[in-house]
């Protein structure tokens, strides 16, 4: 029989002492002298408490695997973490609350607009960077054409453009679209690829949503202006006016009317 090394026996004794709660001194006293046969080493002391049930001596414990050693050596949670943990459940409640879908009758322009924009992405690119068949909207291009500017209702012009598209804008007798003071000159209708179809088939909700989406995502409209325009658009949706021609002037007048009816401060957008 291979002799069990003394250090393993010693560890075994200590382990057992830890498990049973027996003082090391006791087990030491009860344990046989080191030169006794290994088997006797685990004989419980006569007055040992009940927990020791094994009749046969257990094999000496294996040395701890490395991951156990690592777990022991690992740093414990710092004391300040306790105070962080206290707020975790609170945070979880907020988080879940945020995930909840909005009421079904609540129109979220940006979300709805992202879905509608999938019909525009084939020409304008998912990120608005443009393709061979549709103009670039990103990198400031959209707001140069349809951004708010003194004396120019960019929001109304944008809505009108998407509603009418190339052919219907021309049909209204307009040869140009967008800001007349656009750097590099005002946009000429039908000046890119084979033009753009109008989207008068969209519901008013979808039309204002996709326009809002383009303005904030591709245009990078500042938060304050975006909030103001969102209010204007939601007021328009609430009033649900029918467009006669969908011209920029008509839509501009309708936007103003709805805003006034809903107590929106028009000066806030300037
Ligand atoms: C068939 C390709 C195509 C699709 C689909 C398309 N567009 Fe266009 N878009 C164009 C083209 C081409 C122009 C330039 C039209 C012109 O010069 O008459 C344009 C111009 C624009 C502009 C003006 C950009 C500028 O700065 O001049 C906006 C805004 C715009 N489109 C929004 C949309 C929206 C919103 C949709 C989806 C509801 C959409 N487009 C779908 C091709 C497309």
Boltz pocket constraint, residues with backbone or C-beta under 6 A from the ligand:
constraints:
  - pocket:
      binder: B
      contacts: [[A, 116], [A, 117], [A, 119], [A, 120], [A, 121], [A, 122], [A, 123], [A, 124], [A, 133], [A, 134], [A, 135], [A, 136], [A, 137], [A, 141], [A, 142], [A, 145], [A, 146], [A, 158], [A, 161], [A, 162], [A, 166], [A, 178], [A, 187], [A, 188], [A, 189], [A, 190], [A, 191], [A, 192], [A, 193], [A, 194], [A, 195], [A, 196], [A, 197], [A, 199], [A, 210], [A, 211], [A, 214]]
      max_distance: 6.0
